[in-house]
Amino acid sequence: MSSERLMELHADRAIWGLDELEETELTVALASSASDYDMSWELAAGLAAYALLDEIEPAPEHLIEKLREDANEYFASQHDSDAKRTPILISKPAPARPEALKPARSPASMLGWYLAAAALVLVSWLGWDRFGGALEPSAERVALLTSSGAIQVEWQAGPSERRGDPEGDVVWSSLEQRGFMRFRGLPANDPGQFQYQLWIFDDERSDPQPIDGGVFDISDAGIETLVPIDAKLHVSNAVTFAVTIEPPGGVVVSKQEHIVTLAKP
């Protein structure tokens, strides 16, 4: 069977399903070249179909139970297999040749992985929340860093004597109007006494007042804190990010008496 026909059958089976004759044709082909088959076809099609559902219904209980049984059986067999192996101590492993690290893959198998990658792109485009959960802030920050036009600038100590020893950075995208701040070394605060507030200076605004970027708290100066930016107005061109100490709840206009840290692109 030609590789093109094998690819066609793989794709049809993953997306639409095969009739009896096509299933037989594929079974015979796989029996003669089993290594060509790749489950990523089904994975890709499943992800794509799942993402396009308007309403996601929970899986039937009998299916969930079957998956549990299969998983337990699989890991039990792996454990038994590992227990039977004789440990071998190798003091200086011989370096593998580069070509040995790249196993050959057939076109049909490779295309399956391409489809899986395409499905992941589709998931990103539609939004991970379609799959029952949002990305963690740290993962969102990393994704934002790779987006077009995003900037990353490091914090510098501000003039206030209450600044501590701030480290970290700001990641901001004017295109997406969102961003994140990372802090370490900024003194912990009691929210009942004062809070930190971000200010974004935009050189394309006629109003000289900076844009409120939201209030936040630091619970421990010794650990890294990740804070989403909550810009109250549209930011066209951020030229400075500044963090001040303000009363609980923040202020509309800051006197900027205590600027604890600054970041300039």
C-alpha positions in Angstrom: 0.0 0.0 0.0 1.3 3.5 -0.9 2.1 5.9 1.9 -0.4 8.3 0.6 -3.2 5.8 0.8 -2.1 4.8 4.3 -2.2 8.4 5.4 -5.6 8.8 3.9 -7.0 5.8 5.8 -5.4 7.0 9.0 -7.0 10.5 8.7 -10.4 9.1 7.7 -10.3 6.7 10.6 -9.3 9.3 13.1 -11.8 11.9 12.0 -14.8 10.2 10.3 -14.4 6.5 10.9 -14.1 3.8 8.3 -16.6 1.4 6.7 -16.0 -2.3 6.9 -14.0 -2.6 3.7 -11.8 0.4 4.6 -11.2 -1.0 8.1 -10.1 -4.3 6.6 -7.8 -2.6 4.2 -6.2 -0.6 7.0 -5.9 -3.7 9.3 -4.1 -5.6 6.6 -1.7 -2.7 5.9 -1.0 -2.3 9.6 -0.3 -6.0 10.0 2.5 -5.7 7.4 4.0 -2.5 8.8 2.8 -2.1 12.4 5.4 0.5 13.2 3.8 3.0 10.8 0.7 3.4 13.0 0.7 6.3 15.5 -2.0 7.0 18.1 -1.4 10.7 17.6 -3.9 10.6 14.7 -6.6 9.8 17.2 -5.2 12.2 19.7 -5.2 15.0 17.2 -8.7 14.3 15.9 -10.0 14.0 19.5 -8.5 17.2 20.6 -9.9 19.1 17.6 -13.3 17.6 17.9 -13.4 18.3 21.7 -12.4 21.9 21.2 -15.2 22.5 18.7 -17.9 21.2 20.9 -20.4 23.9 22.0 -21.3 22.0 25.1 -18.9 19.6 26.8 -20.7 16.8 28.5 -19.0 14.6 31.1 -17.8 11.2 30.0 -20.0 8.2 30.9 -19.2 6.6 34.2 -18.6 3.2 32.6 -16.0 4.7 30.3 -14.2 6.4 33.2 -14.2 3.1 35.1 -12.8 1.3 32.1 -10.0 3.8 31.7 -9.2 3.4 35.4 -9.0 -0.4 35.0 -6.8 -0.2 31.9 -4.5 2.3 33.6 -4.1 0.1 36.7 -3.5 -2.9 34.6 -0.9 -1.1 32.5 1.1 0.3 35.5 0.9 -3.1 37.3 2.5 -4.7 34.2 5.2 -2.0 34.0 6.0 -2.6 37.7 6.3 -6.3 37.2 8.5 -5.8 34.2 10.8 -3.4 36.0 11.1 -5.8 39.0 12.4 -8.6 36.7 15.1 -6.5 35.2 18.7 -7.0 36.5 20.3 -3.7 37.4 23.5 -3.0 35.4 26.1 -0.6 36.6 27.9 1.3 33.9 30.8 3.5 35.1 31.4 5.4 31.8 28.6 5.1 29.3 29.8 5.3 25.7 28.5 8.4 23.9 25.8 7.6 21.4 26.3 8.6 17.8 24.1 11.5 16.7 22.4 9.4 14.1 21.5 6.8 16.8 19.6 9.4 18.7 17.2 10.1 15.7 15.1 7.0 15.0 13.7 6.9 11.5 10.0 7.6 11.2 7.8 7.0 8.3 5.8 9.8 6.6 2.6 8.4 7.9 3.9 8.3 11.5 5.4 11.8 11.2 2.2 13.3 9.8 0.4 12.0 12.9 2.6 14.1 15.1 2.1 17.0 12.8 -1.7 16.7 13.3 -1.2 16.4 17.1 0.8 19.7 17.0 -1.9 21.3 14.9 -4.5 20.2 17.4 -2.5 21.9 20.2 -2.3 25.1 18.1 -6.1 24.8 17.8 -6.5 24.5 21.5 -4.4 27.6 22.1 -6.4 29.5 19.5 -9.8 28.6 21.0 -8.6 28.9 24.6 -7.7 26.3 27.1 -10.8 27.2 29.2 -12.8 25.4 26.5 -11.2 22.2 28.0 -12.4 22.8 31.5 -9.6 25.0 33.0 -7.5 28.1 32.6 -3.8 28.2 32.3 -1.8 28.9 35.5 -0.6 32.6 35.7 3.0 31.4 35.3 2.2 29.6 32.1 0.2 32.6 30.8 3.2 34.8 31.5 5.5 32.4 29.5 3.0 32.4 26.6 2.7 36.1 26.7 6.5 36.4 26.5 6.4 34.7 23.1 3.7 36.8 21.7 4.3 39.6 19.2 5.2 43.0 20.6 5.5 41.9 24.3 8.2 43.6 26.4 10.1 42.4 29.4 11.9 44.9 31.7 13.5 44.4 35.1 12.6 46.2 38.3 15.0 48.8 39.7 15.0 50.1 43.3 12.9 53.2 43.8 13.7 56.3 45.9 11.5 55.3 48.9 13.3 54.2 52.0 10.6 51.5 52.3 11.7 49.9 49.1 13.5 46.9 50.5 15.6 45.1 47.8 13.2 44.5 44.9 14.0 42.2 42.1 12.0 40.7 39.2 10.5 42.0 36.0 7.4 43.2 34.1 6.0 41.5 31.1 3.5 43.6 29.2 1.8 43.4 25.8 0.1 46.6 24.5 -1.4 44.5 21.7 -3.2 42.1 24.2 -3.5 44.7 26.9 -2.3 42.4 29.6 0.8 41.5 31.5 2.4 40.2 34.7 4.8 41.4 37.4 7.3 39.3 39.3 8.7 40.3 42.6 11.2 39.1 45.1 12.6 41.2 47.9 9.7 43.7 48.0 8.8 44.0 51.7 5.7 42.1 52.9 2.7 44.3 53.6 -0.3 44.1 55.9 -3.3 44.8 53.7 -5.1 46.5 56.6 -2.3 49.0 56.8 -1.2 49.6 53.2 -1.1 48.0 49.8 1.1 48.2 46.7 -0.3 49.9 43.6 1.1 49.8 40.0 1.1 52.9 37.8 1.7 52.8 34.1 3.1 55.9 32.4 1.9 56.1 28.8 3.6 58.8 26.6 0.7 58.8 24.1 -1.8 60.1 26.7 -2.7 63.7 26.9 -3.4 63.3 30.6 -0.2 63.5 32.6 -1.5 61.2 35.3 -0.3 57.5 35.0 -2.8 54.7 34.5 -3.8 52.6 37.5 -2.5 49.1 37.1 -4.2 47.6 40.2 -3.4 47.0 43.8 -1.7 43.9 45.2 -0.1 42.4 48.3 3.2 40.7 49.1 3.0 38.0 51.7 6.7 37.1 51.9 9.6 39.1 50.6 11.7 35.9 50.4 9.6 34.1 47.8 8.7 35.0 44.3 5.3 36.6 43.8 3.5 36.8 40.4 0.9 39.5 40.0 -1.3 40.0 37.0 -1.5 43.6 35.7 -5.0 45.1 35.9 -4.8 48.2 33.8 -7.9 50.4 34.3 -7.5 52.2 31.0 -6.1 51.4 27.5 -2.3 51.6 27.4 -0.8 52.6 24.0 2.9 53.0 24.8 4.1 52.2 28.2 7.4 54.1 29.0 7.5 53.5 32.8 6.1 51.1 35.3 6.1 52.3 38.9 5.0 50.7 42.2 3.9 52.9 45.1 2.7 52.4 48.6 -0.9 53.5 49.1 -3.7 53.2 51.6 -5.8 49.9 51.6 -7.8 49.7 48.4 -5.5 52.1 46.5 -6.1 55.6 45.2 -7.3 57.2 42.0 -4.4 59.7 41.9 -1.2 58.9 43.7 1.0 61.5 45.5 3.9 59.2 44.7 5.4 59.7 48.1 6.7 56.2 48.3 7.9 54.8 45.0 9.4 51.4 45.9 10.4 50.1 42.4 10.5 51.3 38.8 10.9 49.6 35.4 11.6 51.3 32.1 11.6 49.7 28.7 
